[in-house]
Amino acid sequence: MVSNIFCVCINNSYGISDMKSYTRNYVWQRITATILLFLVPWFLWFLLKIKHLKYFEVQLFLANPIYRLLIFSLIISGFYHGYLGIKTICLDYIPNIKIQLVILLITCSVFIFLSLLTAKHLIQLGYPA
């Protein structure tokens, strides 16, 4: 399963990218940018709203599944948008295929780890002590 995730993350990276993959990356980068266009201002408003609350009140506030879903969507969209940007830069400007592969594997691994960690903590927030 994990190897399948890495295959999805680094597909077409061996210096043999076709126009379909560039078009797909372009479209997904625009989709994630549009999602972030709405979620980032919401998140800033959210931070301003909770800045005067005590820790327990913030925990109760974040127990709302809609807020957790919006925060998780922000994190996933941001990571995927960043990954697509790094992937495009690697494929366009790094001529060494092995270096491309290492950079993409490290980037994908870090983003997957951080996404899973975020999901774990957001799920735990649903059950305040």
Solvent accessible surface area in square Angstrom, and as a share of the most:
residue,aa,sasa,rsa
1,M,178,0.80
2,V,94,0.54
3,S,73,0.47
4,N,99,0.51
5,I,59,0.30
6,F,53,0.22
7,C,81,0.48
8,V,111,0.64
9,C,19,0.11
10,I,17,0.09
11,N,56,0.29
12,N,50,0.26
13,S,1,0.01
14,Y,108,0.41
15,G,48,0.46
16,I,142,0.72
17,S,33,0.21
18,D,73,0.38
19,M,145,0.65
20,K,154,0.65
21,S,4,0.03
22,Y,65,0.25
23,T,75,0.43
24,R,108,0.39
25,N,15,0.08
26,Y,125,0.47
27,V,69,0.40
28,W,114,0.40
29,Q,33,0.15
30,R,113,0.41
31,I,68,0.34
32,T,6,0.04
33,A,38,0.30
34,T,72,0.42
35,I,69,0.35
36,L,29,0.15
37,L,122,0.61
38,F,143,0.59
39,L,17,0.08
40,V,67,0.39
41,P,74,0.46
42,W,46,0.16
43,F,54,0.22
44,L,102,0.51
45,W,119,0.42
46,F,3,0.01
47,L,74,0.37
48,L,117,0.58
49,K,92,0.39
50,I,22,0.11
51,K,125,0.53
52,H,153,0.68
53,L,67,0.33
54,K,149,0.63
55,Y,168,0.64
56,F,105,0.44
57,E,76,0.34
58,V,29,0.17
59,Q,30,0.13
60,L,89,0.44
61,F,49,0.20
62,L,21,0.10
63,A,26,0.20
64,N,58,0.30
65,P,88,0.55
66,I,113,0.57
67,Y,36,0.14
68,R,46,0.17
69,L,115,0.57
70,L,52,0.26
71,I,20,0.10
72,F,63,0.26
73,S,36,0.24
74,L,18,0.09
75,I,49,0.25
76,I,64,0.33
77,S,10,0.06
78,G,29,0.28
79,F,47,0.20
80,Y,88,0.34
81,H,50,0.22
82,G,28,0.27
83,Y,12,0.05
84,L,3,0.01
85,G,19,0.18
86,I,64,0.32
87,K,8,0.03
88,T,41,0.24
89,I,101,0.51
90,C,4,0.02
91,L,24,0.12
92,D,75,0.39
93,Y,165,0.63
94,I,40,0.20
95,P,126,0.79
96,N,72,0.37
97,I,76,0.39
98,K,157,0.67
99,I,82,0.42
100,Q,5,0.02
101,L,42,0.21
102,V,81,0.47
103,I,55,0.28
104,L,0,0.00
105,L,60,0.30
106,I,105,0.53
107,T,17,0.10
108,C,3,0.02
109,S,44,0.28
110,V,70,0.40
111,F,41,0.17
112,I,47,0.24
113,F,125,0.52
114,L,63,0.32
115,S,16,0.10
116,L,118,0.58
117,L,68,0.34
118,T,30,0.17
119,A,24,0.19
120,K,103,0.44
121,H,88,0.39
122,L,16,0.08
123,I,107,0.54
124,Q,92,0.41
125,L,39,0.19
126,G,17,0.17
127,Y,173,0.66
128,P,41,0.25
129,A,128,1.00
